[in-house]
Amino acid sequence: MEPDAAQNPNPNPGPPPISAYYQTRAEHHAVISSDWLAHAAAAASLPSSDADADAAAPLPSPGSNGGGVIEEFNFWRRKPEAAEAVAAIMALAAVIRSSRATTMMELEIELKKASDKLKSWDATSISLSAACDLFMRFVTRTSHLEHEKFDAAKSRLIERGEKFGEISLKARKTIAMLSQDFISDGCTILVHGYSRVVLEVLKLAASNRKLFRVLCTEGRPDRTGLRMSNELAALDIPVKVLIDSAVAYSMDEVDMVFVGADGVVESGGIINMMGTYQIALVAHSMNKPVYVAAESYKFARLYPLDQKDMTPAHRPIDFGVPIPAGVEVETSARDYTPPQYLTLLLTDLGVLTPSVVSDELIQLYL
């Protein structure tokens, strides 16, 4: 077995089945808005702590010694604060640095192959695919590179790639800062499962000495909510764990809902862990705001028509008791929440309404 395949969460060689609708579409591309560079440059210039500086500093990695893109990806993925999408961005930047291509065409082909390899590593990951596409768009998007000498053009691509990686590493902290105005003393916040960006938001609020409590769903099927509650308790934030079916029962205690996202789609809706949709429905019916904290590299050119119209992601479920033969078990791990049930998206591009996300995406790809 090849080393890459040993760590692949989707060992089956064939891609997962997708709907007929998506079989007729071109490859999914992430988006970059016209104002993205200005926002991103501002985010990258924010004062950072020593820990942030260490995270953003260039480190020796497999890619610098000619290692494969998956090896480089795994190197970054093992860092506790690096999301898979950021690990992919850093791996693609390393591909440019270590490339032996002699023309821009060769370099772009090499980069495209590396991007495709990363996306196939986990074909169900929306953020991984979106980050790869966004990176490709960002570093190769200007035609004047074709008129520069190759060495100069390659240096420019390396600079762009590293800048993009730096910005992506800081995205979570940027969102946390933008989110603080929405958290007030004495409020109760409902969170669903484990989200590193939501945790960063709550961690910053606690460090700012805001007084609030958190209701945390269990997060079946993998019970990631228990991990979230442990992290919050370690920060001395009052937290109560709910079984997923107690959301409606407890909603009258809630002042707002904070969730993360696996992907932000063209409609302005989100794809996230199973249960997000029903939480948003209950919150909407009881006039509770639903805030989505999501990094801009999760913006993907997808347009689900319904819950089944997206690449399936399945997770095993342990009910603790034997399931009789012939009983079908729903193992889907995520759902789609339409934009009308979301209040605002808190991103490193700024605070956006769902309709703004939709408008920007549609205009970009017309």
N, C-alpha and C positions, 0 to 999 in steps of 0.2 A: 504494500500500500504506500502511496506517495505521502510525504510529510504533510503537504497541504491538506490532503483528504482526511488525515487523521483528526484534524480539529474542525472539520467542516460540519456545521449543524444540520446540513441537508446532504447526507451522503449519497442520495440517489442521483445518478448522473443526469437524468432528464429533468427539465424544469417542471414546476408544479403546474397542474392544469389551470387555465384561466378562462374567463368567459368569452363567448363569441364576440362580444363587443370589443374587448381588448385585443382579440386576435386581428381585428381590422385596423388597429391604430398603429402609428409609428412608434418607435421606442420612446419611452417616457423621458422627458427632459426636465431638469430642475429649472428654477427661474432666477433671474437676477434683475431687479428693478433698476430704473434709471438713476435712482438716488442711492442705490446700495453702496457704491464706493464711498460717497461722502459720509454716510452713517458708519460704515465699517472703519474708515480711517479715523473717525472721531472715537470709536470704541477702542481701537488699537492704541490710541494715544492717551487713554485714561490712566491715571496713576495706578500702579499695581503693587501688590505686596511682594515680599521676597519669594513667597511660595509661587505666586503667579509668574514672576520673572524666571524662576527655575523651570516652571512648566513650559514657558514659551521659548526658552533658550535652546539653540540647536544641540542635539545630543548625538553621540556616536550611535549608529544604528546599522542593521544589516544592509540597508540600501546603499550606505556609503562604501561598503566593501563588495558591492556587486551582488548582494543577496536578492532573492526574488521578491515581487511585490507582496505576495501573501506573507512571506517571512517578515517583511518590513511592517505590514499591517498588524501582524500578531505582536510585534515588538511594541507598537504604540497602544494596541488594544489592552495589553496587560497593565498599562498605567491606570490606577484607580479612578482618576478624574477624566480620562479621555473616553468619550463616547465612540461607538463603532464608526460613525460618520466622520468624526474628526481623525480617527486612526486611518481611515481611507484617504482623507485629504493629505495627511502627512506622508503616507506611503506613495501617493502619486507625485508629490513634490520630490521625493527621493528618486523616483524613476527619472525625472528630468535631470536631476543632478548627476546620476550615474550613467545616463544614456551615452552610447557611442555613435549615435546617429550623426550623419554629416550633412543632412539637409533638413529643412523644416518639415517637409512631407514625411520623411522617415521618422522624425521625432513625434509628429502627431499620430502616425500609425502606431508607433510603439506605445504612446500614451493611451490611445484608444484600446489597444489590446489589454493593457494593464487594467484600465477601467472596467472593461468587460469581465476580466478575470475576477476582480474584486466583487462586482455585482453578482456573479455566479456563485461566489462563496456562500452567500445567503440570499437566494432569489426572492425570499419573502420580505426582506428588510426594505421598507420604503425609504428610510432616512439614509441608508447606505447607498442605494441606487441614486437618490436625489443628490447626495453630496458629491458622488462621482461625476454626475452630469453637470452639476453647478461648477465644479472645479474645471472641467473641460471647457465650459463656456467662458469662465472667467479668465483663464490663462491664455486662451487662443482666440479671443473674440475680436481682435483688431486686425484688419487686413494689412496694415502698413508693416507688420512684422515680416511679410513676404519680401519687402523691398530692402530690409536691413541685411547686413552681412550675417552669416549663420551664427558665428560666435556671439555677436552682439544680441541677436534675437534670442539665442538660448539663454544668455545671461538675464535678459529681460523676463523670460518665462520662469527662470529659477527665482528671480526676485518676486514675481507675482505669486508663484506657488507658495513661497515661504510667508509672504504677507497674508495670503488667504488662510494659511494654517494658523498664523498668529491671531488673526481676527476670530477664527472659529473657536480657538481655545478660550478666548475671552467672552464668547457670546453669552454663556450662562450667567456670568457676573453682571454683564450689561443688562440682561433681562431682570435680574434680581433688583438692580438699582431702579429700573423703570417701574417696577411693581410696588414699590414701597408706599406710594400715595394711595394705593387701594386697600391697604391693611391698616385698620384703626384700632385703637385700644379698646379692649372689651369684646372684640368680635369673635365669632366662631366660624372656623373654616373647615369645609369638607374637602378631603383629598381622596383620590382613588388610586390604589396600588402604589408602586414606587416610581417616582420620577426625580431624576437628579436635578433638573432645572427647578421644579417646584420645591424640592428640599433646599436648594440654594436661596430661593425667594424667602422661605420661612426662616432659614438660618440667619439671613441678613436682618430680617425684621426682629428676631430675638436679640441679635447683637446690638440693634438700635434701641433696645429696652422697651419694645412694644409688648403690651400685654394682650395675649390672645390664646385661644385654645383650638385644638385640631381634632376633628372626627376623621378617623382613618378607616377606610373599608378594608376588609380582609384581603381582597384582591385575588379571588379564585381565577384560574385553577392553580396558579403557582404561589399564591399567598404572599405576593410581594408587599402587600400592605403591612404585614407583620414586620418586615424589614424596615419599612418606612416608619412605623410606630417606634421601633427600637432606636432608630436614628434620632427621631424627634425627642424621645425620652432622654437620650444622652445629652441633648441640648437644654434639658430642664424646661421643655415646652409641654404644657398640659395636653395630654392626648388620650383619646378614647377609641378603642377598636370596635368597629361594627361588623357584623356579618353582612355580606353584600345585599341580602334581602331586607335589611333594616334601613335602607336609605330613605324610603318614603316615610317610614315611622319616625325617623330622626330629623327630617328636613325642616320641621318648624323651629328647631334649635339653631339652624344654620343661617349665617349672614351672607355667605358667598361660597362658591365652589371653585377650587383651583385644580386643574388637571394639566398633564403634559400631553404630548402628541407623538405618535410614530411618524405621522406625516400630515402636512397641511395641503389640501387639494384645491383645485381650480375654483370650485364653488364657494370657497371660504370655509368649508367644513373641515373636519379632522378625522383621521383614522387613528384609533388609539386602542388600548387594551379593552377586552370584553367588559361590558358593563358601563362604559362611559356614556353611551347613547341613552340608556335608561335613566342614569343619574341626571343627564341634561334635560330629559323629558320631565322628570319630577320637579327639578329646580325651576324650569320654565313655567310649569303649571302653578307653582307657588311663588312666582315673581322673585326668585333668587338669582342673582347674577352668576354667570358661569364664565370664568376667565381661563384662557388657554395660554400656558407659557411654553413657547416653542422657538427653537433656534431657526434662523432663516435658511440654514442648509437643509431643513426638513421640508421646504416648500417644493412640492412635486407637481409635475404636469399630469395629474390624474383627475378624472371626473366620474366618480362612482355614481351609477344611477340608482342603486339600491344596496342592501346589505351584502348581497351575494356577488356584486359586480366589482370585485377586487381580488387580487392575488391571494389565495387562501393561506392562512398561517395556522397550523394546528399544534396543540400542546396536549400531552397525555394528562388525563385526569384521574386522580386517585380518590375514590369516594370512601375509602376505608372499609368497604364491605364488598363481597363478590357481586358482580353484575351478571344477572342471568343471561344465558346464551340467547341470542336473537334480539336483545334489547339494544337499540341504537343509542349511541352517546354523542352528543354535540361536542366537538373538540375545537371549534374555532376559537382563536385566541384574541381576536380583535373585532371591533365593529366600527361603523361609520356614523358620525354625528353630523347631521345637516347644519348649515350655517344659521338657520333661524332659531336654533336653540343655544347659540353661543352669544355672549355679550361682547367680549373684546378678545383680541389676540395680543399677548404681550411678547414682543419679539425684539431681537437686537436691532431691527430696523426702526423700531418705535412701537407705539401702541396703535394697533390697527383694528378697524371694524371688519367683520367678515366680508362685507360688500367691497371694501377697498382691496382686499386680497384678491377677490374675484376679478375686479376691474383691471388691476395691474397685470394679472396673469393672462387674461383674455387679450388685452391690448398688445402685450409683448409677443404673443404667438399668432396674431392674425396674419 
